[in-house]
Amino acid sequence: MTVLKFFFWFSLFIVFYSYIGYGILLYLLVQFKKVWASQKTISNEPGFEPRISLVVSAYNEEDFIERKIDNTLKLIYPANKLNIIFITDGSSDRTPQLVRRHDNILCLHQDERKGKLAAMNRAMEYVKTPYVIFSDANTLLNPQCVLQIVRHYADPKVGGVAGEKKVINDFDNTAAGVGEGLYWKYESFLKKLDSSLFSVVGAAGELFSVRTALFEKETRNIIIEDFVQSLKICMKGFVIRYEPGAYAIETSSASMKDEEKRKIRICAGAFQAMAILSGLFNIFKYPVLSFQFISHRILRWTLCPLCIVLLFLSNLIIAMRSTESIYLVAMLIQLGFYACAGVGWYFANMNIKLKFLYVPYYFLFMNIAVFLGFKRFLRKQQSVLWDKAARQAAL
């Protein structure tokens, strides 16, 4: 019983810390830093408008590409200082032809599809500016995003800037929309705190920027290239800042099946990234960054899913053998939570909209995706050439 109770409390701590406790601790650390450490102000000098390139990766986006182009051309920044590059490698639809209609956009295209990382590497050969912004073709940027991003580069310690990803909950309030939307709101909150404490722990590919000189052309087939690229910059002694004033808007996945494809791919890439970024586990070399990396990312990808299972099993055995009320109450809470997740899954499949039940369902779904992603990683079944997950069309 002593061993079972240890597993119960250890598992409970890991699950709580991974999803709630780290956010609380991070908030307290940031407040402490504000009191005891001077904050470096971000440059708001109107004259600080360096030359910058915007690289947009597009694959078979003919249904949306003209909206993306129109959105890009409306960005508020001096036209003579903003170089726009669209790379459409592998597209078999009219995406390249639609981009080529615009003389002020450089369109790079080759018929062979090698994945987003290869496209980014190739696009970087045409970047001649000191800074570069990466964006996906299925997102829309706010007009001030370039202005908001470049001001961080007045600080020489800043190696990159992560924009915010905003997921629009579709009007039907589907499980995918509710779950993904809430997840990214919480992630944005954590990224803001991470940046205030030290550095963002990985950028999202929808909108992130780097100093051109720090970009690494990676020859390996990396699945979540944006995450690895941004953390490699941190390992060089720079920081990644978070800028909520620069954001990319996209709709949620069209269905939980599409969201499942996306999540499993990310989870498979997470295990690959851990191996590539193994140096970040050296807490003596990267004390703060390592703490953030392990707390914000690694626990969710490793111990937390295992502890969810261990928490239930240990609690079940203890509750069957013990009369201690705390374990009986904990078991009832867990059973209630999983019952809500099951009902949420059923309602989602039946297209019955009950928003609060989608939250436990999505939480459980995310952790199951970790196991499926790990299986795909071990079998080396995840290619950099993935099937695009369908998105809602309400954008």
C-alpha positions in Angstrom: 0.0 0.0 0.0 2.9 2.3 0.7 4.3 1.9 -2.8 0.8 2.3 -4.3 0.3 5.5 -2.3 3.7 6.8 -3.5 2.7 6.2 -7.1 -0.7 7.9 -6.6 0.8 11.1 -5.1 3.7 11.2 -7.4 1.4 10.8 -10.5 -1.0 13.4 -9.1 1.8 15.8 -8.6 3.2 15.3 -12.2 -0.2 15.7 -13.8 -1.1 18.8 -11.7 2.3 20.4 -12.2 2.4 19.8 -16.0 -1.0 21.4 -16.7 -1.6 23.8 -13.8 1.3 24.0 -11.3 3.9 25.1 -13.8 1.7 28.0 -14.9 1.3 29.1 -11.3 5.0 28.8 -10.5 5.9 30.6 -13.7 3.6 33.5 -12.8 5.1 33.8 -9.3 8.6 33.8 -10.7 7.8 36.5 -13.2 6.3 38.7 -10.5 9.4 38.1 -8.4 11.6 39.1 -11.4 9.6 42.3 -12.0 10.3 43.4 -8.4 14.0 42.5 -8.2 15.3 42.7 -11.8 15.2 45.6 -14.2 13.2 45.0 -17.3 14.7 45.9 -20.7 12.3 48.1 -22.6 11.3 47.1 -26.1 12.2 49.6 -28.8 9.4 51.8 -30.0 11.6 54.1 -32.1 9.7 55.0 -35.3 13.0 55.0 -37.1 13.8 51.3 -36.3 12.4 49.7 -39.5 15.1 47.3 -40.7 14.8 45.4 -43.9 13.0 42.1 -43.4 11.8 39.2 -45.5 8.5 37.3 -45.2 8.6 33.7 -46.3 5.3 31.9 -46.8 5.2 28.2 -47.3 2.3 27.0 -49.4 1.3 23.5 -50.6 -1.9 23.1 -52.7 -3.6 26.2 -51.3 -5.4 27.4 -54.4 -8.7 27.8 -52.5 -7.1 30.2 -50.0 -3.9 31.6 -51.5 -5.5 34.7 -52.9 -6.8 35.7 -49.5 -3.3 35.1 -48.1 -1.7 37.2 -50.8 -4.2 40.1 -50.2 -3.6 39.8 -46.5 0.2 39.9 -47.0 0.1 43.0 -49.3 -1.9 44.9 -46.6 0.8 44.5 -43.9 1.8 47.8 -42.5 5.5 48.2 -43.3 7.6 50.2 -45.8 7.2 48.3 -49.1 10.9 48.9 -50.0 12.0 47.2 -46.8 9.7 44.1 -46.9 10.7 41.3 -49.3 7.9 38.8 -49.8 8.7 35.2 -50.8 6.1 32.5 -51.4 7.5 29.0 -51.9 5.1 26.5 -53.4 7.2 23.4 -53.9 5.3 20.2 -54.7 2.0 22.0 -55.3 0.0 20.2 -58.0 -2.8 22.7 -58.2 -2.9 26.4 -59.4 -1.2 27.8 -56.3 2.1 28.7 -58.1 0.2 30.3 -61.0 -1.9 32.5 -58.7 1.2 33.7 -56.8 3.1 34.5 -60.0 0.3 37.0 -60.9 1.9 39.4 -58.4 5.1 41.1 -59.5 6.0 42.3 -56.0 6.1 38.7 -54.7 8.9 36.2 -55.5 7.5 32.8 -56.2 9.7 29.8 -55.8 8.5 26.6 -57.2 9.7 23.1 -58.1 7.6 20.1 -58.8 9.3 17.8 -56.3 7.9 17.9 -52.8 10.4 17.4 -50.1 8.6 18.8 -47.1 8.3 22.2 -45.4 11.8 22.1 -43.9 13.4 21.6 -47.3 11.2 24.4 -48.7 12.4 26.7 -45.9 16.0 25.8 -46.5 15.6 26.6 -50.2 13.8 29.9 -49.6 16.5 31.1 -47.2 19.0 31.1 -50.2 17.0 34.1 -51.5 16.8 35.9 -48.2 19.2 38.9 -48.2 17.8 40.8 -45.2 19.1 40.6 -41.6 15.7 39.3 -40.3 13.1 36.9 -41.7 9.5 36.0 -40.8 8.0 32.6 -41.5 4.3 32.1 -42.0 1.9 29.4 -43.2 -0.3 30.0 -46.2 -3.5 28.9 -44.4 -3.3 31.7 -41.8 -4.0 35.4 -41.9 -1.8 38.0 -40.1 -2.8 41.2 -38.4 -1.7 44.3 -40.3 0.8 45.5 -37.6 2.5 42.1 -37.1 5.8 43.0 -38.9 6.1 46.3 -36.9 5.4 44.5 -33.7 8.0 41.8 -34.4 10.9 43.9 -35.6 11.0 46.2 -32.5 12.3 43.3 -30.4 15.5 43.1 -32.6 16.7 46.4 -31.1 17.9 44.1 -28.3 21.0 42.2 -29.5 20.2 39.2 -27.2 17.0 38.5 -29.1 17.6 35.8 -31.7 13.9 35.3 -32.7 10.4 36.3 -32.1 7.4 34.1 -31.7 4.0 35.4 -32.8 0.7 34.4 -31.3 -1.5 31.7 -32.8 -5.2 32.4 -32.6 -7.6 29.6 -33.4 -11.1 30.7 -34.3 -13.7 28.5 -32.7 -16.1 27.6 -35.5 -19.7 28.6 -35.2 -20.8 25.1 -34.5 -18.6 24.7 -31.4 -17.3 21.4 -32.4 -15.0 19.3 -30.1 -12.0 20.2 -32.3 -12.8 23.9 -32.2 -13.5 24.1 -28.5 -10.5 21.9 -27.5 -7.9 23.5 -29.9 -9.1 27.0 -29.1 -8.8 26.6 -25.3 -5.5 24.8 -25.7 -3.9 27.7 -27.6 -5.3 30.3 -25.3 -3.6 28.6 -22.4 -0.4 28.1 -24.5 -0.4 31.8 -25.3 -0.6 32.6 -21.6 2.3 30.3 -20.8 4.4 31.6 -23.7 3.9 35.2 -22.5 5.1 34.2 -19.0 8.0 32.1 -20.4 9.2 35.1 -22.4 9.0 37.3 -19.4 11.0 34.9 -17.3 13.7 34.1 -19.9 12.7 32.8 -23.3 9.8 31.2 -25.2 10.3 27.4 -25.3 9.7 26.7 -29.0 7.9 28.8 -31.6 4.8 27.8 -33.7 5.3 27.7 -37.5 2.2 29.8 -38.2 4.2 32.9 -37.3 7.8 33.1 -36.1 10.8 35.2 -36.9 14.6 34.7 -36.6 17.8 36.6 -37.2 18.9 35.4 -40.7 22.4 34.7 -39.5 21.1 32.3 -36.8 19.0 30.2 -39.1 20.4 26.7 -39.4 19.9 24.7 -42.6 19.0 21.3 -41.3 19.8 18.3 -43.5 17.8 15.8 -41.4 14.1 15.2 -41.9 12.8 17.1 -38.9 9.1 16.8 -38.3 8.5 19.9 -36.1 11.2 22.1 -37.6 9.9 25.4 -36.2 10.2 24.1 -32.6 13.7 22.7 -33.1 14.9 25.8 -35.1 13.8 28.2 -32.3 15.4 26.2 -29.5 18.7 25.8 -31.3 18.9 29.6 -31.4 18.4 29.6 -27.6 21.2 27.1 -27.2 23.5 29.6 -29.0 22.9 32.1 -26.1 20.0 34.1 -27.6 16.4 34.3 -26.5 13.1 34.0 -28.3 10.6 36.7 -27.4 6.9 36.3 -27.4 4.9 39.1 -29.2 1.1 38.8 -28.7 0.7 42.0 -30.8 1.7 39.9 -33.9 -0.6 37.0 -34.5 -1.7 34.5 -37.1 -5.4 33.6 -37.3 -6.6 30.2 -38.5 -9.7 28.1 -38.1 -9.8 24.9 -36.0 -9.5 21.5 -37.5 -12.5 20.4 -39.5 -13.1 17.4 -37.3 -11.5 15.4 -34.5 -10.2 13.0 -37.1 -8.2 15.8 -38.8 -7.1 17.1 -35.4 -5.9 13.5 -34.6 -3.7 13.4 -37.6 -2.2 16.8 -36.7 -1.6 15.9 -33.0 -0.1 12.5 -33.6 2.3 14.0 -36.1 3.4 16.7 -33.6 3.8 14.1 -30.8 5.9 11.9 -33.1 8.0 14.9 -33.9 8.3 15.8 -30.2 10.2 12.5 -29.5 12.5 13.2 -32.4 13.0 16.8 -31.2 14.0 15.6 -27.7 16.8 13.5 -29.2 18.0 16.4 -31.3 17.8 18.9 -28.4 19.2 16.5 -25.8 21.7 19.2 -24.8 18.9 21.1 -23.2 18.6 18.5 -20.4 21.9 19.9 -19.1 20.5 22.1 -16.3 24.0 23.3 -15.3 24.6 24.7 -18.8 21.1 26.0 -19.4 19.6 26.5 -15.9 16.5 28.5 -16.7 16.0 27.3 -20.2 16.3 23.7 -19.1 13.8 24.2 -16.3 11.3 25.7 -18.8 12.0 23.1 -21.5 11.4 20.2 -19.1 8.4 21.8 -17.2 6.6 23.2 -20.2 7.3 20.5 -22.9 9.0 17.3 -21.8 6.7 16.4 -18.9 3.7 16.6 -21.2 5.3 14.4 -23.8 6.7 11.8 -21.4 5.8 11.4 -17.7 2.4 13.1 -17.8 0.6 10.6 -20.1 2.1 7.7 -18.2 1.2 9.2 -14.8 -2.4 9.7 -15.9 -2.6 5.9 -16.4 -0.7 5.2 -13.2 -2.8 7.6 -11.2 -6.0 5.8 -12.2 -4.6 2.3 -11.6 -3.0 3.0 -8.3 -6.1 4.9 -7.1 -8.4 2.1 -8.1 -6.4 -0.6 -6.2 -6.0 1.7 -3.1 -9.8 2.5 -3.2 -10.6 -1.3 -3.3 -8.3 -2.1 -0.4 -8.6 1.0 1.8 -11.4 2.8 3.6 -9.5 6.2 3.6 -12.0 8.7 2.3 -9.5 10.8 0.4 -8.7 8.0 -2.0 -12.4 7.1 -2.4 -13.2 10.7 -3.3 -10.2 10.9 -5.7 -11.5 7.7 -7.4 -15.0 9.2 -7.8 -13.5 12.4 -9.2 -11.5 10.4 -11.8 -14.4 8.2 -12.7 -16.6 11.3 -13.1 -14.0 13.0 -15.3 -13.6 10.0 -17.6 -17.3 9.6 -17.8 -17.6 13.2 -18.9 -14.8 12.6 -21.5 -16.7 9.5 -22.8 -20.0 11.4 -23.0 -18.1 14.2 -24.8 -16.7 11.8 -27.3 -20.2 10.3 -27.9 -21.8 13.7 -28.2 -19.1 14.9 -30.6 -19.7 11.9 -32.9 -23.4 12.5 -32.7 -22.9 16.2 -33.4 -24.6 17.1 -30.1 -23.1 20.3 -28.9 -22.3 20.4 -25.2 -19.3 22.6 -24.9 -18.2 21.8 -21.3 -18.0 18.1 -22.1 -15.6 18.7 -25.0 -12.9 19.9 -22.5 -12.3 16.6 -20.7 -12.7 14.7 -24.0 -10.0 16.9 -25.7 -7.6 16.5 -22.6 -7.9 12.8 -22.8 -7.5 12.9 -26.6 -4.3 14.9 -26.4 -2.7 12.4 -24.0 -3.7 9.4 -26.1 -2.1 11.1 -29.1 1.2 11.1 -27.2 1.1 7.3 -27.0 0.1 7.0 -30.7 2.8 9.5 -31.7 5.5 7.6 -29.7 4.4 4.4 -31.4 4.8 6.1 -34.8 8.2 7.5 -33.8 9.5 4.1 -32.7 8.4 2.6 -36.0 9.7 5.5 -38.0 6.4 5.9 -39.7 6.1 9.6 -39.5 7.3 11.3 -42.7 8.0 15.0 -43.1 5.5 14.8 -46.0 2.2 14.6 -44.2 -1.4 14.8 -45.3 -2.8 18.2 -44.6 -5.4 18.3 -41.9 -8.6 19.9 -43.2 -9.6 23.2 -41.5 -12.9 24.8 -40.9 -13.9 27.1 -43.8 -15.2 30.0 -41.6 -12.0 32.1 -41.8 
